[in-house]
Amino acid sequence: MYIMPFDNRLDAPLTARRSRGSADVSEEVRRTILDAASEAFADKGYAATKVSTIAKAAGLPKSNVHYYFKSKENIYAKLLEDIAPSYLAACMPVLDESQAPLDALTQTLVRMVRLFEHRPGASKVFIAELRDGARNLPGEFFASWTVQAQRSVASIREWIDRGLLAPVDPEHVLLTIWALAQSCLSRGWQNPGWQHDAMDYDAAASNAARLLRCGLGPGH
């Protein structure tokens, strides 16, 4: 790209511009490796996945993967660290007094489905880690998770007490939302050879939302 002589970008030292360019490339390579790793871990599981498998999927030499992450353990830890904030943000209801409870809960469900749509591999790895005891998740994740879950349960209980939702266990409401959303990641057992890119996520979100609203509406 040609830069005019009066362009203030010329004032930036050449080494600084090169450094920024190198940083951008490094981040792009890291993202490529993590994306490849998420699919490999989701498909084969942690134990069966090799660094060479990740490297091949990423289209990189194995030495490059080792250069950026050193080990399979580091790749896995970074992948969990990368997806945890998005999962936490998606899976808790937005507690807004101006919003109807069913709308808030439905939006939570749809956010989770959309997260799984955009990051199916990483989401599947993350959920598997939760199921297996979550020993490798960042410690701060659980502190935030506990606080948000308690707030959500308290709000759902209040909505039930006010007659705005059906009288069910508030904790089961959260579990049901998560289960409905996660069903998008579990269809392979019904259809061998099924791929996530074949999922109609719009229909999945709509159907899951309908089930939720029918089950939680007042009077049910």
C-alpha contacts under 8 A as a table, 3 or more apart, distances in Angstrom:
res1	aa1	res2	aa2	distance
3	I	7	D	6.26
3	I	10	L	7.94
4	M	7	D	5.28
5	P	10	L	7.60
6	F	10	L	7.89
7	D	10	L	6.07
8	N	11	D	5.48
8	N	12	A	7.68
9	R	12	A	5.60
10	L	13	P	7.59
12	A	16	A	6.75
12	A	17	R	6.81
13	P	16	A	5.27
13	P	17	R	6.50
14	L	17	R	5.17
14	L	18	R	6.20
15	T	18	R	5.03
15	T	19	S	6.00
16	A	19	S	4.90
16	A	20	R	6.22
17	R	20	R	5.17
17	R	21	G	6.25
18	R	21	G	5.01
18	R	22	S	6.14
19	S	22	S	5.09
19	S	23	A	6.15
20	R	23	A	5.06
20	R	24	D	6.24
21	G	24	D	5.16
21	G	25	V	6.34
22	S	25	V	5.11
22	S	26	S	6.10
23	A	26	S	5.04
23	A	27	E	6.14
24	D	27	E	5.21
24	D	28	E	6.20
25	V	28	E	5.06
25	V	29	V	6.21
26	S	29	V	5.14
26	S	30	R	6.16
27	E	30	R	5.04
27	E	31	R	6.13
28	E	31	R	5.13
28	E	32	T	6.19
29	V	32	T	5.03
29	V	33	I	6.23
30	R	33	I	5.13
30	R	34	L	6.17
30	R	68	Y	6.87
31	R	34	L	5.06
31	R	35	D	6.03
32	T	35	D	5.21
32	T	36	A	6.22
32	T	58	A	5.99
33	I	36	A	5.16
33	I	37	A	6.01
33	I	54	I	6.96
33	I	55	A	7.19
33	I	58	A	5.59
33	I	65	V	7.02
34	L	37	A	4.91
34	L	38	S	6.02
34	L	75	I	6.96
34	L	78	K	7.97
34	L	79	L	6.23
35	D	38	S	5.22
35	D	39	E	6.64
35	D	58	A	7.81
35	D	121	G	7.93
35	D	122	A	7.75
36	A	39	E	5.44
36	A	40	A	6.31
36	A	54	I	5.73
36	A	55	A	7.76
36	A	57	A	5.51
36	A	58	A	5.29
37	A	40	A	4.98
37	A	41	F	5.93
37	A	54	I	5.32
37	A	57	A	7.94
37	A	75	I	7.40
37	A	76	Y	7.73
37	A	79	L	7.96
38	S	41	F	5.32
38	S	42	A	5.97
38	S	79	L	7.13
38	S	121	G	4.90
38	S	122	A	4.81
38	S	125	V	6.81
39	E	42	A	5.07
39	E	43	D	5.99
39	E	121	G	4.78
39	E	122	A	7.12
40	A	43	D	5.15
40	A	44	K	5.88
40	A	45	G	7.29
40	A	49	T	6.37
40	A	53	T	7.29
40	A	54	I	6.49
40	A	57	A	7.99
41	F	44	K	5.38
41	F	45	G	4.57
41	F	46	Y	5.25
41	F	49	T	6.15
41	F	121	G	7.68
41	F	125	V	6.44
42	A	45	G	5.72
42	A	121	G	5.39
42	A	122	A	7.21
42	A	124	K	5.85
42	A	125	V	5.31
44	K	47	A	7.85
44	K	48	A	5.71
44	K	49	T	5.95
45	G	48	A	5.75
45	G	49	T	6.28
45	G	125	V	8.00
46	Y	49	T	5.41
46	Y	76	Y	7.99
47	A	50	K	7.99
49	T	53	T	6.55
49	T	54	I	7.61
50	K	53	T	5.13
50	K	54	I	6.60
50	K	72	K	7.32
51	V	54	I	5.08
51	V	55	A	6.11
51	V	62	K	6.84
51	V	65	V	7.45
51	V	71	S	7.61
51	V	72	K	6.02
52	S	55	A	4.99
52	S	56	K	6.10
52	S	62	K	5.67
53	T	56	K	5.22
53	T	57	A	6.26
54	I	57	A	5.15
54	I	58	A	6.10
55	A	58	A	5.05
55	A	59	G	6.04
55	A	60	L	5.12
55	A	61	P	5.94
55	A	62	K	5.19
55	A	64	N	7.98
55	A	65	V	6.29
56	K	59	G	5.05
56	K	60	L	6.19
56	K	61	P	7.35
56	K	62	K	7.71
57	A	60	L	7.82
60	L	64	N	6.47
60	L	65	V	7.26
61	P	64	N	5.40
61	P	65	V	6.95
62	K	65	V	5.26
62	K	66	H	6.45
63	S	66	H	5.08
63	S	67	Y	6.07
64	N	67	Y	4.91
64	N	68	Y	6.42
65	V	68	Y	5.42
65	V	69	F	6.07
65	V	70	K	7.19
66	H	69	F	5.26
66	H	70	K	4.24
66	H	71	S	6.05
67	Y	70	K	5.77
69	F	72	K	7.53
69	F	74	N	5.79
69	F	75	I	5.90
70	K	74	N	6.75
71	S	74	N	5.31
71	S	75	I	6.54
72	K	75	I	5.07
72	K	76	Y	6.23
73	E	76	Y	5.20
73	E	77	A	6.16
74	N	77	A	5.06
74	N	78	K	6.04
75	I	78	K	5.22
75	I	79	L	6.13
76	Y	79	L	5.10
76	Y	80	L	6.37
77	A	80	L	5.27
77	A	81	E	6.18
77	A	136	N	6.73
77	A	137	L	7.43
78	K	81	E	4.93
78	K	82	D	5.96
79	L	82	D	5.02
79	L	83	I	6.34
79	L	122	A	7.07
80	L	83	I	5.37
80	L	84	A	5.86
80	L	122	A	7.71
80	L	125	V	7.88
80	L	126	F	6.23
80	L	136	N	7.84
80	L	137	L	6.37
80	L	138	P	7.93
81	E	84	A	5.49
81	E	85	P	7.55
81	E	137	L	7.05
81	E	138	P	6.56
82	D	85	P	6.98
82	D	86	S	7.91
83	I	86	S	5.47
83	I	87	Y	6.23
83	I	122	A	6.59
83	I	123	S	7.13
83	I	126	F	7.27
84	A	87	Y	5.17
84	A	88	L	6.09
84	A	126	F	7.50
84	A	137	L	7.98
84	A	141	F	7.05
85	P	88	L	5.09
85	P	89	A	6.10
85	P	141	F	7.71
86	S	89	A	5.15
86	S	90	A	6.11
86	S	115	L	7.69
87	Y	90	A	5.15
87	Y	91	C	6.04
87	Y	112	M	7.48
87	Y	115	L	7.53
87	Y	123	S	7.81
88	L	91	C	5.60
88	L	92	M	6.77
88	L	141	F	8.00
88	L	145	W	6.74
89	A	92	M	6.39
90	A	108	T	6.34
90	A	111	R	5.38
90	A	112	M	5.33
90	A	115	L	7.31
91	C	108	T	5.92
91	C	109	L	7.22
91	C	111	R	7.30
91	C	112	M	5.91
91	C	178	W	7.04
92	M	108	T	6.27
92	M	148	Q	6.75
92	M	149	A	7.02
92	M	152	S	6.84
93	P	104	A	5.94
93	P	105	L	5.64
93	P	107	Q	7.57
93	P	108	T	5.23
93	P	152	S	6.38
94	V	104	A	5.84
94	V	105	L	7.69
94	V	108	T	7.17
95	L	104	A	7.19
95	L	152	S	7.45
95	L	155	S	7.37
96	D	99	Q	5.47
96	D	104	A	7.69
97	E	100	A	7.61
99	Q	103	D	6.66
99	Q	104	A	6.42
100	A	103	D	5.25
100	A	104	A	6.34
101	P	104	A	5.09
101	P	105	L	6.22
101	P	156	I	7.88
101	P	159	W	6.95
101	P	164	L	6.94
101	P	165	L	7.37
102	L	105	L	5.20
102	L	106	T	5.94
102	L	165	L	7.48
102	L	213	R	6.47
102	L	216	L	7.48
102	L	217	G	7.26
103	D	106	T	5.06
103	D	107	Q	6.06
104	A	107	Q	5.24
104	A	108	T	6.37
105	L	108	T	5.07
105	L	109	L	6.40
105	L	177	I	7.80
106	T	109	L	5.07
106	T	110	V	6.25
106	T	209	A	5.71
106	T	212	L	7.22
106	T	213	R	7.40
107	Q	110	V	5.03
107	Q	111	R	6.04
108	T	111	R	5.15
108	T	112	M	6.38
108	T	177	I	7.80
109	L	112	M	5.28
109	L	113	V	6.38
109	L	177	I	5.79
109	L	178	W	7.18
109	L	180	L	7.60
109	L	181	A	6.06
109	L	205	A	7.52
109	L	208	A	7.71
109	L	209	A	6.94
110	V	113	V	5.04
110	V	114	R	6.17
110	V	181	A	7.58
110	V	205	A	5.63
110	V	209	A	7.36
111	R	114	R	5.14
111	R	115	L	6.19
112	M	115	L	5.04
112	M	116	F	6.29
112	M	178	W	7.71
112	M	181	A	5.95
112	M	182	Q	7.98
113	V	116	F	5.14
113	V	117	E	6.15
113	V	181	A	5.25
113	V	182	Q	7.44
113	V	184	C	7.17
113	V	201	Y	7.17
113	V	204	A	7.75
113	V	205	A	6.22
114	R	117	E	4.81
114	R	118	H	6.26
114	R	201	Y	7.46
115	L	118	H	5.32
115	L	119	R	5.93
115	L	120	P	7.51
115	L	123	S	7.68
116	F	119	R	5.13
116	F	120	P	4.58
116	F	123	S	5.93
116	F	182	Q	7.85
116	F	184	C	7.48
116	F	185	L	7.30
117	E	120	P	5.69
117	E	201	Y	6.67
119	R	122	A	5.61
119	R	123	S	5.97
120	P	123	S	5.12
120	P	124	K	6.05
120	P	185	L	7.01
120	P	196	H	7.22
121	G	124	K	5.21
121	G	125	V	6.31
122	A	125	V	5.10
122	A	126	F	6.10
123	S	126	F	5.04
123	S	127	I	6.14
124	K	127	I	5.23
124	K	128	A	6.12
124	K	185	L	6.70
125	V	128	A	5.13
125	V	129	E	6.22
126	F	129	E	5.08
126	F	130	L	6.37
127	I	130	L	5.01
127	I	131	R	6.18
128	A	131	R	5.01
128	A	132	D	6.16
129	E	132	D	5.08
129	E	133	G	6.48
129	E	134	A	5.01
129	E	135	R	7.60
129	E	136	N	7.45
129	E	137	L	7.81
130	L	133	G	5.46
130	L	134	A	4.51
131	R	134	A	6.93
132	D	135	R	7.78
134	A	137	L	5.53
137	L	141	F	7.04
138	P	141	F	5.46
138	P	142	F	7.51
139	G	142	F	5.75
139	G	143	A	7.07
140	E	143	A	5.19
140	E	144	S	6.43
141	F	144	S	5.37
141	F	145	W	5.94
142	F	145	W	4.79
142	F	146	T	5.90
143	A	146	T	5.36
143	A	147	V	6.40
144	S	147	V	5.27
144	S	148	Q	6.14
145	W	148	Q	5.30
145	W	149	A	5.95
146	T	149	A	5.16
146	T	150	Q	6.10
147	V	150	Q	5.30
147	V	151	R	6.26
148	Q	151	R	5.13
148	Q	152	S	6.06
149	A	152	S	5.07
149	A	153	V	6.09
150	Q	153	V	5.18
150	Q	154	A	6.14
151	R	154	A	5.15
151	R	155	S	6.22
152	S	155	S	5.16
152	S	156	I	6.13
153	V	156	I	5.13
153	V	157	R	6.07
153	V	170	P	5.40
153	V	171	E	5.96
153	V	174	L	7.62
154	A	157	R	5.13
154	A	158	E	6.25
154	A	170	P	7.78
155	S	158	E	5.05
155	S	159	W	6.22
156	I	159	W	5.03
156	I	160	I	6.21
156	I	165	L	7.99
156	I	170	P	5.66
157	R	160	I	5.08
157	R	161	D	6.17
157	R	169	D	7.87
157	R	170	P	5.64
158	E	161	D	5.00
158	E	162	R	6.21
159	W	162	R	5.13
159	W	163	G	6.36
159	W	164	L	5.16
159	W	165	L	5.95
160	I	163	G	5.07
160	I	164	L	5.59
160	I	165	L	4.76
160	I	166	A	6.22
160	I	167	P	5.73
160	I	168	V	7.69
161	D	164	L	7.56
161	D	167	P	7.86
162	R	165	L	7.87
163	G	166	A	7.06
163	G	167	P	7.89
163	G	218	P	6.41
164	L	217	G	7.44
164	L	218	P	5.77
165	L	216	L	5.51
165	L	217	G	5.34
165	L	218	P	4.74
165	L	219	G	7.98
166	A	215	G	7.50
166	A	216	L	4.92
166	A	217	G	5.55
166	A	218	P	4.64
166	A	219	G	6.11
166	A	220	H	5.63
168	V	172	H	7.41
168	V	173	V	7.36
169	D	172	H	5.25
169	D	173	V	6.54
170	P	173	V	5.02
170	P	174	L	6.80
171	E	174	L	5.39
171	E	175	L	6.39
172	H	175	L	4.89
172	H	176	T	5.89
173	V	176	T	5.11
173	V	177	I	6.28
174	L	177	I	5.15
174	L	178	W	6.30
175	L	178	W	5.20
175	L	179	A	6.05
176	T	179	A	5.00
176	T	180	L	6.03
177	I	180	L	5.28
177	I	181	A	6.31
177	I	212	L	7.43
178	W	181	A	5.24
178	W	182	Q	6.01
179	A	182	Q	5.05
179	A	183	S	6.15
180	L	183	S	5.37
180	L	184	C	7.71
180	L	208	A	5.97
181	A	184	C	6.03
181	A	205	A	7.73
181	A	208	A	7.17
182	Q	185	L	5.42
182	Q	186	S	6.84
183	S	186	S	5.02
183	S	187	R	6.66
184	C	187	R	6.29
184	C	199	M	7.70
184	C	201	Y	7.86
184	C	204	A	7.02
185	L	188	G	7.74
185	L	196	H	7.47
186	S	189	W	6.74
187	R	190	Q	5.54
187	R	191	N	6.63
187	R	194	W	7.45
188	G	191	N	5.11
188	G	192	P	5.70
188	G	193	G	6.89
188	G	194	W	5.35
188	G	195	Q	7.34
189	W	192	P	6.13
191	N	194	W	5.43
194	W	198	A	7.18
195	Q	198	A	5.51
195	Q	199	M	7.37
196	H	199	M	5.39
199	M	204	A	7.90
200	D	203	A	5.47
200	D	204	A	6.20
201	Y	204	A	4.77
201	Y	205	A	5.95
202	D	205	A	5.28
202	D	206	S	6.17
203	A	206	S	5.03
203	A	207	N	5.98
204	A	207	N	5.29
204	A	208	A	6.03
205	A	208	A	5.25
205	A	209	A	5.99
206	S	209	A	5.16
206	S	210	R	6.19
207	N	210	R	5.10
207	N	211	L	6.33
208	A	211	L	5.18
208	A	212	L	6.23
209	A	212	L	5.05
209	A	213	R	6.09
210	R	213	R	5.20
210	R	214	C	6.01
211	L	214	C	5.28
211	L	215	G	6.14
212	L	215	G	5.26
212	L	216	L	6.06
213	R	216	L	5.28
213	R	217	G	5.62
214	C	217	G	5.71
214	C	220	H	7.69
215	G	220	H	6.45
216	L	220	H	6.70
217	G	220	H	6.01
